[in-house]
Amino acid sequence: MFKKALETRSLQRLSGADKKKLRRTVKDKFPRASDADIDVILPPKVEITITKLQNRVVVYGMEGDLPMIFDIDGRGSDLHPTVYALWKVPNLLPYFTLKGGEVSRFIIGGADLMFPGIVIPSEGLPSFAAGETWAVTVPGNPAPIAVGVTTMNSTEAAKAGLRGKALKITHHYHDTLWESVEGHFVPNAGFYDDVVFADPTFSSSKGDVSVDQDNEVADKEAIDAAVATDIPSDLEATATEHGIASSDTTDQLASEMDNLKLAEPSSNDEPNVEGQTSMSTEDVDKLLDRCLLQALHTTVEDKDLPMLGSSLWSHHVLPCRRPGITLDIKKSSYKKLSKWLLSKCFNALINVKEDKHKNEVILTSVNRQHAEYTSFKPEKRVAEKNNEAAIPATNENKSPLLEIVEIYKPSSHVAPIFASVGADAAGFYTAQEASDVVFRYVEKEGLVKPTDKSLVILDPIFCDALFKGAIKKGSTYPTEIHKKDLGPTFLNRMQAHHQVIRGSESAVKKGAVKPIQILTERRQGNKKVTKVSGFETFLMDAESLASELQKKFACSTSVTELPGTAKKGHEVLIQGGVIDHLAKHLVEQYGIPKRYIEVYDKTKK
């Protein structure tokens, strides 16, 4: 971001109104910041300047002092703090901690941060979403050294085995933005020109190991850090090994560094090592192709396209591997997912396009007439075994049996009929029970027409119960009704209710059963999202459903209240086009009848 010398296009002061707006925007963007923190980085009584650079970046700072905030797109929507701001307020952002000080050389050199270079806490990886702003720190030094944006969410990172790019670095210590300040400084003695180690003062006050010990550990783990950096010419040559050009060589370097690994693998990596020791590079390549063809035959449908390459890998290719087999793209000859997919595109099996903004390959179509596709026979036995193995777990977690009963309550119109036969006019009745009541009245009053047993004569009470208020003025009231029309007409004069029973829970609600609505639509960036609402009718909790769907589909979910005062309830939003799978899940897991599920796919043209 700030590798070239900065050229100032314009410099001006912010007005009082714009200053207040900036403070509010920063407060919303960084919820961890208190009002006192905002006062530190953007003092209310100090002039704030706005500097526009040649690369459209806008920098906000105190006049004649330090830059504090920069806006990448220059529109006020993509704000990031500078390291100077983070040194004043270290807890402004959540942060990843490097495995050692030596790894900071790569970050300061302009590299992005990879997951293998991050210290994973004992409680596991913290939760985060894609596109969030995080800082980078060194063990034993509270002052952040860089700022970046997450490239995937925590669920995707876990599914990828904590491999790949964690942060796309936007600004770091010793870049041109840091150097643009006259008399630029460092926050403590741990900062050197090309590397950052633990702060001796901080370490001694916390009772940590000495700086020398920390550096020694860092030297052993630095090669493990799998961080992207500028690629030497010999690695650039290998980037086109399969005839696939790519501007991003981050993962290529990570694979090269894996070959130089000195430290012992952690316990978390042992299963992967065991799964791959007996497989050569050629075997991994063949396994990749077999899993892709299996996915194209079984789970990838044309209606799901276009599809992100990462979604194809995590949701379709990986699940097609055989039990006990670990599939790692880094162990193949391709090294990168994008290179592998592009090679399949060159073979005309699939069509893909590169999204340079997201730095990802997108699957656009599948050539189902291709020789490889038609000659491949999908492994049905494996899928059946997996399904059989999954049945016990599904049954254990399955929601209690759902029962929906349509019931009716007598209205003032039909109350005399219920009173006449001694039935409770304030109770609830099923359609059959209500029909029994009306025919008991007919039998009690002897209203069956003698000359035609299929007709019922209407006495004044019965006629009012069925037609009073329903006949237009000036029209003649009927004197008889056919038996087949008697039941439906009588039910129409009652108040419709429904009773929902799930296990020990039960609820009676007025009106007919409102179906669950599932809607899929596209958002900015051609991404699909799926919304589901109306599930409260079936005694389902929004937060529990969102949490379950997050695990089920390995994607992020959120819960919001339905808009408007008339509508009560919540809506669960799922990232991705899972409309068919979601409907199937609601039927199988919660027992929702299909007639109570409405599906709207707005992505189809």
C-alpha positions as CSV (number, residue, x, y, z in Angstrom):
1,M,0.0,0.0,0.0
2,F,2.7,2.5,1.0
3,K,5.8,1.1,-0.8
4,K,6.4,4.1,-3.1
5,A,7.3,7.6,-2.0
6,L,4.2,9.6,-1.1
7,E,3.1,12.5,-3.3
8,T,0.6,14.9,-1.7
9,R,-2.1,16.0,-4.1
10,S,-3.9,18.3,-1.7
11,L,-3.8,19.3,2.0
12,Q,-6.6,21.1,3.8
13,R,-8.2,21.5,7.2
14,L,-11.4,19.8,8.2
15,S,-14.4,21.9,9.2
16,G,-16.0,21.5,12.6
17,A,-18.9,19.6,11.1
18,D,-16.6,17.3,9.1
19,K,-14.4,16.7,12.2
20,K,-17.5,15.6,14.2
21,K,-18.6,13.3,11.4
22,L,-15.1,11.8,11.2
23,R,-15.1,11.1,15.0
24,R,-18.5,9.4,14.7
25,T,-17.3,7.3,11.8
26,V,-14.2,6.2,13.6
27,K,-16.2,5.4,16.7
28,D,-18.6,3.2,14.6
29,K,-15.7,1.6,12.7
30,F,-13.7,0.7,15.8
31,P,-16.3,-0.3,18.5
32,R,-13.5,-1.2,21.0
33,A,-12.5,2.5,21.2
34,S,-13.9,4.5,24.1
35,D,-14.6,8.3,23.8
36,A,-11.3,8.9,25.6
37,D,-9.5,6.8,23.0
38,I,-11.1,8.9,20.2
39,D,-10.0,12.0,22.0
40,V,-6.4,10.8,22.0
41,I,-6.2,10.1,18.3
42,L,-8.5,12.9,17.1
43,P,-8.5,15.6,19.8
44,P,-11.6,17.7,19.6
45,K,-9.8,21.0,20.1
46,V,-6.9,20.4,17.7
47,E,-7.0,21.2,14.0
48,I,-7.4,18.0,11.9
49,T,-5.9,18.0,8.4
50,I,-6.9,15.8,5.4
51,T,-4.2,14.9,3.0
52,K,-5.0,13.3,-0.4
53,L,-2.3,11.2,-1.9
54,Q,-1.5,10.1,-5.5
55,N,-2.9,6.6,-4.9
56,R,-6.4,8.0,-3.9
57,V,-5.6,7.3,-0.2
58,V,-6.8,10.0,2.2
59,V,-4.8,10.5,5.4
60,Y,-6.2,12.3,8.5
61,G,-3.9,13.6,11.2
62,M,-3.3,16.4,13.7
63,E,-2.0,19.5,12.0
64,G,1.8,19.6,12.1
65,D,1.8,16.2,13.9
66,L,1.3,12.5,13.3
67,P,-1.0,10.8,10.7
68,M,-3.7,8.9,12.7
69,I,-6.3,7.5,10.2
70,F,-6.1,6.6,6.6
71,D,-8.9,5.9,4.1
72,I,-8.0,3.4,1.4
73,D,-10.7,4.2,-1.1
74,G,-10.9,7.9,-0.2
75,R,-14.7,7.7,0.3
76,G,-14.8,7.5,4.1
77,S,-15.9,3.8,4.2
78,D,-12.6,2.0,4.5
79,L,-10.8,3.6,7.5
80,H,-7.7,2.1,9.2
81,P,-5.6,3.4,12.0
82,T,-1.9,4.1,11.5
83,V,0.8,2.5,13.7
84,Y,1.2,5.9,15.4
85,A,-2.5,5.8,16.4
86,L,-2.1,2.2,17.7
87,W,1.0,3.2,19.7
88,K,-1.2,5.7,21.4
89,V,-4.2,3.4,21.8
90,P,-2.8,-0.2,21.6
91,N,-6.2,-1.8,22.2
92,L,-8.0,0.1,19.4
93,L,-8.0,-3.1,17.3
94,P,-8.0,-6.8,17.9
95,Y,-4.6,-8.3,17.0
96,F,-2.7,-11.4,15.9
97,T,0.6,-12.2,17.7
98,L,3.5,-13.5,15.6
99,K,5.3,-16.6,16.6
100,G,8.5,-14.7,17.1
101,G,10.3,-11.5,16.4
102,E,12.1,-12.9,13.4
103,V,8.8,-13.2,11.6
104,S,8.4,-9.4,11.8
105,R,11.2,-9.1,9.2
106,F,8.8,-10.4,6.5
107,I,6.0,-8.0,7.6
108,I,8.3,-5.0,7.6
109,G,9.6,-6.1,4.2
110,G,6.1,-5.7,2.8
111,A,4.7,-9.3,3.1
112,D,1.2,-10.3,4.0
113,L,0.6,-12.3,7.2
114,M,0.0,-16.1,6.8
115,F,-1.8,-18.3,9.4
116,P,1.3,-20.5,10.1
117,G,3.1,-17.4,11.4
118,I,0.4,-16.7,14.1
119,V,0.4,-17.8,17.7
120,I,-2.9,-19.8,18.2
121,P,-4.2,-19.4,21.8
122,S,-4.9,-22.5,23.8
123,E,-8.6,-21.8,23.7
124,G,-8.5,-21.8,19.9
125,L,-8.6,-19.2,17.1
126,P,-10.7,-16.1,18.1
127,S,-13.8,-15.5,16.1
128,F,-13.6,-13.0,13.2
129,A,-15.2,-12.2,9.9
130,A,-13.7,-11.6,6.5
131,G,-12.9,-8.0,5.8
132,E,-12.3,-7.0,9.5
133,T,-9.4,-4.7,10.4
134,W,-6.8,-6.4,12.7
135,A,-3.4,-5.4,14.0
136,V,-0.2,-7.4,14.3
137,T,2.1,-7.6,17.4
138,V,5.3,-9.3,18.4
139,P,5.4,-11.5,21.6
140,G,6.4,-9.4,24.6
141,N,5.9,-6.1,22.8
142,P,2.5,-4.4,23.2
143,A,3.1,-1.9,20.4
144,P,1.5,-3.1,17.1
145,I,3.8,-3.3,14.0
146,A,1.2,-3.5,11.2
147,V,-2.5,-3.2,10.3
148,G,-4.3,-5.4,7.8
149,V,-7.6,-6.8,6.7
150,T,-8.7,-10.4,7.2
151,T,-9.0,-12.4,4.0
152,M,-11.4,-15.1,5.4
153,N,-13.6,-15.7,8.4
154,S,-12.5,-17.9,11.4
155,T,-14.7,-20.8,10.2
156,E,-13.1,-20.9,6.8
157,A,-9.7,-20.6,8.3
158,A,-10.4,-23.6,10.5
159,K,-11.7,-25.6,7.6
160,A,-8.5,-24.7,5.6
161,G,-6.4,-26.1,8.4
162,L,-5.1,-22.7,9.4
163,R,-3.2,-22.4,6.1
164,G,-3.2,-19.6,3.7
165,K,-3.3,-15.8,4.1
166,A,-4.6,-14.4,7.3
167,L,-4.2,-10.7,6.8
168,K,-3.6,-8.5,3.7
169,I,-1.3,-5.9,5.2
170,T,-2.3,-2.3,4.4
171,H,0.2,-0.4,6.5
172,H,3.2,-1.4,8.6
173,Y,6.1,0.1,10.6
174,H,8.9,1.4,8.3
175,D,6.7,1.9,5.2
176,T,6.5,5.3,3.5
177,L,3.5,6.4,5.5
178,W,5.5,5.9,8.7
179,E,8.6,7.6,7.2
180,S,6.5,10.6,5.9
181,V,6.5,12.1,9.4
182,E,9.4,14.4,10.2
183,G,11.3,13.1,13.2
184,H,9.5,9.7,13.0
185,F,10.1,7.6,16.1
186,V,9.6,4.2,17.6
187,P,7.6,3.4,20.7
188,N,10.1,1.3,22.6
189,A,13.5,-0.3,22.5
190,G,12.2,-3.5,20.8
191,F,11.9,-1.7,17.4
192,Y,14.9,-1.9,15.1
193,D,15.3,-0.9,11.5
194,D,14.2,-4.2,9.9
195,V,12.9,-6.3,12.8
196,V,10.9,-5.9,16.0
197,F,11.6,-8.0,19.2
198,A,10.1,-7.9,22.7
199,D,10.3,-4.7,24.6
200,P,12.9,-5.3,27.4
201,T,11.0,-3.0,29.8
202,F,7.7,-4.7,29.1
203,S,9.2,-8.2,29.4
204,S,10.9,-7.6,32.7
205,S,7.8,-6.0,34.2
206,K,5.7,-9.1,33.2
207,G,8.3,-11.6,34.4
208,D,8.6,-13.0,30.9
209,V,11.7,-14.7,29.5
210,S,14.6,-12.5,28.5
211,V,14.8,-10.9,25.1
212,D,17.7,-13.1,24.2
213,Q,15.6,-16.2,24.9
214,D,12.7,-14.8,23.0
215,N,14.9,-14.1,20.0
216,E,16.4,-17.6,20.2
217,V,12.9,-19.1,20.0
218,A,12.0,-16.7,17.2
219,D,15.0,-17.8,15.2
220,K,13.9,-21.4,15.4
221,E,10.3,-20.7,14.4
222,A,10.9,-17.9,11.8
223,I,11.1,-20.4,8.9
224,D,7.7,-21.8,10.1
225,A,6.1,-18.5,9.8
226,A,4.9,-19.0,6.2
227,V,4.6,-15.3,5.4
228,A,4.4,-13.8,1.9
229,T,7.3,-11.6,0.8
230,D,8.9,-10.4,-2.4
231,I,9.7,-13.5,-4.5
232,P,13.2,-14.1,-5.8
233,S,13.8,-14.7,-9.5
234,D,14.2,-18.5,-9.0
235,L,10.8,-18.7,-7.4
236,E,9.2,-16.6,-10.1
237,A,10.4,-19.1,-12.6
238,T,8.7,-21.9,-10.7
239,A,5.4,-19.9,-10.6
240,T,4.8,-20.8,-14.2
241,E,5.7,-24.5,-13.8
242,H,2.3,-25.6,-15.0
243,G,1.9,-22.8,-17.6
244,I,-0.3,-20.8,-15.3
245,A,0.7,-17.2,-14.6
246,S,-0.3,-15.6,-11.3
247,S,0.5,-12.2,-9.8
248,D,0.1,-13.5,-6.3
249,T,3.0,-15.8,-5.2
250,T,2.3,-15.8,-1.5
251,D,1.3,-19.4,-1.3
252,Q,4.2,-20.5,-3.5
253,L,6.7,-19.0,-1.1
254,A,4.9,-20.6,1.8
255,S,5.3,-24.0,0.2
256,E,9.0,-23.4,-0.5
257,M,9.5,-22.4,3.1
258,D,7.7,-25.6,4.2
259,N,10.6,-27.6,2.7
260,L,13.1,-25.7,4.9
261,K,11.1,-26.3,8.1
262,L,13.4,-26.9,11.1
263,A,11.1,-27.0,14.0
264,E,9.2,-30.2,15.1
265,P,5.6,-30.2,13.9
266,S,3.0,-29.5,16.6
267,S,0.5,-32.0,17.7
268,N,-2.2,-30.3,15.7
269,D,-0.2,-31.0,12.5
270,E,0.5,-34.6,13.2
271,P,-2.7,-36.0,11.6
272,N,-2.0,-34.2,8.4
273,V,1.6,-35.5,8.3
274,E,0.4,-39.1,8.8
275,G,-2.2,-38.7,6.1
276,Q,0.3,-37.5,3.5
277,T,3.5,-39.4,4.3
278,S,2.6,-42.3,1.9
279,M,1.4,-40.1,-0.9
280,S,3.7,-38.7,-3.6
281,T,3.1,-35.5,-5.5
282,E,1.6,-37.5,-8.4
283,D,-0.8,-39.3,-6.0
284,V,-2.0,-36.0,-4.5
285,D,-2.6,-34.6,-8.1
286,K,-4.6,-37.7,-9.0
287,L,-6.6,-37.4,-5.7
288,L,-7.4,-33.7,-6.4
289,D,-8.7,-34.6,-9.9
290,R,-10.8,-37.5,-8.6
291,C,-12.3,-35.4,-5.8
292,L,-13.1,-32.6,-8.3
293,L,-14.9,-34.9,-10.6
294,Q,-16.7,-36.5,-7.7
295,A,-17.9,-33.1,-6.6
296,L,-18.9,-32.0,-10.1
297,H,-21.0,-35.2,-10.5
298,T,-22.6,-35.2,-7.0
299,T,-22.8,-31.7,-5.4
300,V,-21.9,-29.0,-7.8
301,E,-25.1,-28.0,-9.8
302,D,-25.3,-25.5,-12.6
303,K,-27.8,-23.4,-10.6
304,D,-25.1,-22.8,-8.0
305,L,-22.8,-21.1,-10.4
306,P,-20.9,-18.8,-10.4
307,M,-19.0,-20.1,-7.3
308,L,-16.0,-18.8,-5.5
309,G,-13.0,-21.1,-5.8
310,S,-12.6,-21.2,-2.0
311,S,-16.3,-22.3,-1.7
312,L,-15.8,-25.0,-4.3
313,W,-12.7,-26.3,-2.3
314,S,-14.2,-26.2,1.2
315,H,-17.8,-27.2,0.5
316,H,-17.5,-29.6,-2.4
317,V,-14.0,-30.9,-3.1
318,L,-12.8,-31.6,0.4
319,P,-16.0,-33.5,1.5
320,C,-15.4,-35.9,-1.5
321,R,-12.2,-37.3,-0.1
322,R,-12.3,-40.8,1.4
323,P,-12.4,-41.1,5.2
324,G,-9.0,-40.8,6.8
325,I,-7.4,-39.1,3.8
326,T,-5.9,-35.6,4.2
327,L,-6.0,-33.5,1.1
328,D,-3.6,-30.6,1.0
329,I,-3.2,-28.5,-2.2
330,K,0.3,-27.5,-1.0
331,K,1.4,-31.1,-1.3
332,S,0.4,-31.2,-5.0
333,S,2.5,-30.0,-7.9
334,Y,0.2,-27.0,-8.3
335,K,0.9,-25.6,-4.8
336,K,-2.0,-23.1,-5.2
337,L,-5.8,-23.6,-5.6
338,S,-5.9,-21.0,-8.3
339,K,-3.2,-22.7,-10.4
340,W,-5.0,-26.0,-10.1
341,L,-8.4,-24.6,-11.2
342,L,-6.8,-22.7,-14.0
343,S,-5.1,-25.9,-15.2
344,K,-8.6,-27.6,-15.4
345,C,-9.8,-24.5,-17.3
346,F,-7.0,-25.0,-19.8
347,N,-8.1,-28.6,-20.2
348,A,-11.7,-27.3,-21.0
349,L,-13.2,-29.3,-18.1
350,I,-14.4,-26.1,-16.4
351,N,-14.5,-22.4,-17.1
352,V,-13.1,-20.0,-14.5
353,K,-12.3,-16.3,-14.3
354,E,-10.0,-14.3,-12.1
355,D,-11.4,-11.7,-9.8
356,K,-8.4,-9.3,-9.4
357,H,-10.1,-7.3,-6.7
358,K,-10.7,-10.3,-4.5
359,N,-7.6,-12.0,-5.7
360,E,-9.6,-15.2,-6.2
361,V,-10.6,-17.6,-9.0
362,I,-14.4,-18.0,-9.7
363,L,-15.9,-21.1,-11.2
364,T,-18.4,-20.0,-13.9
365,S,-19.4,-23.2,-15.7
366,V,-18.8,-26.9,-16.0
367,N,-18.3,-28.8,-19.3
368,R,-20.4,-31.9,-18.6
369,Q,-19.7,-33.2,-22.1
370,H,-15.9,-33.3,-21.5
371,A,-14.3,-36.8,-21.9
372,E,-12.9,-36.8,-18.3
373,Y,-16.4,-35.9,-16.9
374,T,-18.3,-38.5,-19.0
375,S,-15.8,-41.3,-18.4
376,F,-15.7,-40.8,-14.6
377,K,-18.0,-42.9,-12.4
378,P,-18.8,-41.3,-9.1
379,E,-18.3,-43.4,-6.0
380,K,-21.9,-44.0,-4.7
381,R,-20.8,-46.5,-2.1
382,V,-18.7,-44.0,-0.2
383,A,-21.6,-41.5,-0.1
384,E,-24.0,-44.2,1.2
385,K,-21.6,-45.3,3.9
386,N,-21.1,-41.7,5.0
387,N,-24.8,-41.2,5.0
388,E,-25.4,-44.3,7.1
389,A,-22.7,-43.2,9.5
390,A,-24.3,-39.8,9.8
391,I,-27.7,-41.1,10.6
392,P,-27.1,-41.9,14.4
393,A,-25.6,-38.4,14.9
394,T,-28.5,-36.8,13.1
395,N,-31.1,-38.7,15.1
396,E,-29.4,-37.8,18.3
397,N,-29.5,-34.0,17.6
398,K,-32.8,-34.1,15.8
399,S,-35.4,-31.7,17.1
400,P,-38.4,-33.2,19.0
401,L,-41.3,-34.3,16.8
402,L,-43.4,-31.5,15.4
403,E,-47.2,-31.7,15.2
404,I,-49.4,-29.0,13.6
405,V,-53.1,-29.1,14.2
406,E,-55.5,-26.8,12.5
407,I,-58.3,-25.9,15.0
408,Y,-61.3,-23.6,15.1
409,K,-63.0,-21.5,17.7
410,P,-66.8,-20.8,17.6
411,S,-67.6,-17.3,16.6
412,S,-70.7,-15.3,17.7
413,H,-72.5,-16.5,14.5
414,V,-72.3,-20.2,15.3
415,A,-72.3,-20.0,19.1
416,P,-76.1,-20.8,19.3
417,I,-75.5,-24.0,17.4
418,F,-72.9,-25.2,19.9
419,A,-75.1,-24.1,22.8
420,S,-78.1,-26.0,21.4
421,V,-76.2,-29.4,21.4
422,G,-74.5,-28.7,24.7
423,A,-71.0,-28.1,23.3
424,D,-68.5,-25.5,24.8
425,A,-68.8,-22.3,22.7
426,A,-65.4,-21.1,24.1
427,G,-63.4,-24.2,23.3
428,F,-61.3,-25.2,20.3
429,Y,-62.3,-27.9,17.8
430,T,-60.7,-29.7,14.9
431,A,-62.5,-29.7,11.5
432,Q,-63.9,-33.2,12.2
433,E,-65.1,-32.2,15.7
434,A,-66.8,-29.0,14.3
435,S,-68.5,-31.1,11.6
436,D,-69.8,-33.5,14.2
437,V,-71.3,-30.6,16.1
438,V,-73.2,-29.2,13.1
439,F,-74.6,-32.7,12.1
440,R,-75.6,-33.3,15.7
441,Y,-77.6,-30.1,15.5
442,V,-79.2,-31.2,12.2
443,E,-80.1,-34.6,13.7
444,K,-81.4,-33.0,16.9
445,E,-83.7,-30.6,15.0
446,G,-84.7,-33.1,12.3
447,L,-83.6,-30.8,9.4
448,V,-82.8,-33.5,6.8
449,K,-85.2,-33.0,3.9
450,P,-87.6,-36.1,3.7
451,T,-87.8,-36.1,-0.1
452,D,-84.1,-35.7,-0.6
453,K,-81.8,-37.0,2.1
454,S,-78.8,-35.1,0.6
455,L,-80.3,-31.8,1.5
456,V,-80.6,-30.0,4.9
457,I,-83.4,-27.6,5.6
458,L,-82.3,-24.3,7.2
459,D,-84.3,-23.1,10.2
460,P,-84.0,-19.4,11.2
461,I,-81.2,-20.1,13.8
462,F,-79.3,-22.3,11.4
463,C,-79.7,-19.9,8.5
464,D,-78.4,-17.0,10.6
465,A,-75.5,-19.1,11.8
466,L,-74.4,-19.9,8.2
467,F,-75.3,-16.8,6.2
468,K,-76.1,-13.7,8.3
469,G,-73.9,-10.9,7.2
470,A,-72.6,-12.9,4.3
471,I,-75.6,-12.3,2.0
472,K,-75.8,-9.1,0.1
473,K,-78.7,-6.8,0.8
474,G,-81.6,-7.4,-1.4
475,S,-80.6,-11.1,-2.0
476,T,-82.8,-13.9,-0.8
477,Y,-81.5,-16.2,2.0
478,P,-81.3,-19.8,1.0
479,T,-83.8,-22.3,2.6
480,E,-81.7,-25.5,2.2
481,I,-78.1,-26.6,1.8
482,H,-76.4,-29.7,0.4
483,K,-74.8,-31.9,3.0
484,K,-71.4,-31.8,1.2
485,D,-71.4,-28.0,1.5
486,L,-72.5,-27.9,5.1
487,G,-69.2,-28.7,6.8
488,P,-67.0,-26.2,4.8
489,T,-69.6,-23.5,5.2
490,F,-69.8,-24.0,8.9
491,L,-66.0,-23.9,9.3
492,N,-65.8,-20.7,7.3
493,R,-68.1,-19.1,10.0
494,M,-65.7,-20.1,12.8
495,Q,-62.4,-18.4,13.8
496,A,-59.4,-20.3,12.3
497,H,-56.6,-21.1,14.8
498,H,-53.7,-23.5,14.8
499,Q,-51.9,-25.5,17.5
500,V,-48.2,-26.2,17.2
501,I,-46.8,-29.0,19.4
502,R,-43.0,-29.8,19.7
503,G,-42.1,-32.2,22.5
504,S,-43.4,-30.7,25.7
505,E,-43.9,-27.2,24.1
506,S,-47.3,-26.2,22.8
507,A,-48.7,-23.0,21.4
508,V,-52.1,-21.9,20.0
509,K,-52.1,-19.0,17.6
510,K,-54.9,-17.2,15.8
511,G,-55.3,-17.5,12.0
512,A,-53.9,-20.0,9.5
513,V,-50.4,-21.3,9.7
514,K,-47.9,-18.9,8.2
515,P,-45.3,-20.6,6.2
516,I,-41.5,-20.3,6.6
517,Q,-40.0,-18.1,3.9
518,I,-36.6,-18.8,2.4
519,L,-35.2,-16.2,0.0
520,T,-31.9,-16.1,-1.8
521,E,-30.6,-13.0,-3.5
522,R,-27.4,-11.5,-4.8
523,R,-25.5,-8.7,-3.1
524,Q,-22.6,-6.4,-4.1
525,G,-19.7,-8.4,-5.4
526,N,-22.0,-11.1,-6.9
527,K,-22.2,-12.8,-3.5
528,K,-25.3,-14.9,-2.6
529,V,-27.1,-14.6,0.7
530,T,-30.0,-16.7,2.0
531,K,-32.6,-15.3,4.4
532,V,-35.1,-17.4,6.4
533,S,-38.0,-16.0,8.5
534,G,-41.3,-17.2,10.0
535,F,-39.7,-20.1,11.9
536,E,-41.0,-18.8,15.3
537,T,-44.4,-20.2,14.3
538,F,-42.9,-23.7,14.6
539,L,-41.4,-23.0,18.1
540,M,-37.8,-22.5,16.8
541,D,-35.4,-20.1,18.4
542,A,-33.6,-17.6,16.1
543,E,-30.2,-17.7,17.9
544,S,-30.2,-21.5,18.2
545,L,-31.1,-21.8,14.5
546,A,-28.4,-19.4,13.4
547,S,-25.8,-21.2,15.4
548,E,-26.8,-24.5,14.1
549,L,-26.8,-23.3,10.4
550,Q,-23.4,-21.7,10.9
551,K,-22.0,-25.1,11.8
552,K,-24.1,-27.0,9.2
553,F,-23.1,-24.9,6.2
554,A,-19.7,-23.7,7.5
555,C,-20.5,-20.0,6.9
556,S,-21.3,-16.9,8.9
557,T,-24.9,-16.2,10.0
558,S,-26.6,-13.3,11.7
559,V,-29.9,-12.6,13.4
560,T,-32.0,-9.4,12.8
561,E,-35.5,-8.3,13.8
562,L,-38.0,-8.1,11.0
563,P,-38.7,-4.5,10.0
564,G,-42.0,-2.8,10.7
565,T,-44.3,-2.8,13.7
566,A,-46.9,-5.2,12.3
567,K,-44.4,-8.0,11.7
568,K,-43.0,-9.7,14.8
569,G,-40.2,-12.1,14.7
570,H,-36.6,-12.5,13.5
571,E,-34.7,-13.2,10.3
572,V,-31.6,-15.4,10.0
573,L,-29.2,-14.4,7.3
574,I,-26.8,-17.1,5.9
575,Q,-23.8,-16.2,3.7
576,G,-24.1,-18.2,0.5
577,G,-26.7,-19.7,-1.7
578,V,-28.0,-22.6,0.4
579,I,-31.6,-22.3,-0.4
580,D,-32.3,-26.0,-1.4
581,H,-30.1,-27.4,1.4
582,L,-31.7,-25.2,4.0
583,A,-35.2,-26.3,3.0
584,K,-34.2,-29.9,3.1
585,H,-32.6,-29.4,6.5
586,L,-35.8,-27.9,7.9
587,V,-37.8,-30.8,6.7
588,E,-35.4,-33.5,7.9
589,Q,-34.2,-31.9,11.1
590,Y,-37.2,-30.0,12.4
591,G,-40.0,-32.0,10.7
592,I,-41.5,-28.9,8.9
593,P,-44.0,-30.1,6.3
594,K,-43.1,-29.1,2.8
595,R,-46.4,-27.2,2.3
596,Y,-45.3,-24.8,5.0
597,I,-42.0,-23.8,3.3
598,E,-42.0,-21.1,0.6
599,V,-38.9,-20.7,-1.4
600,Y,-38.0,-17.6,-3.5
601,D,-34.8,-17.6,-5.6
602,K,-34.1,-14.1,-6.8
603,T,-30.7,-15.1,-8.3
604,K,-32.3,-16.8,-11.3
605,K,-32.8,-14.6,-14.3
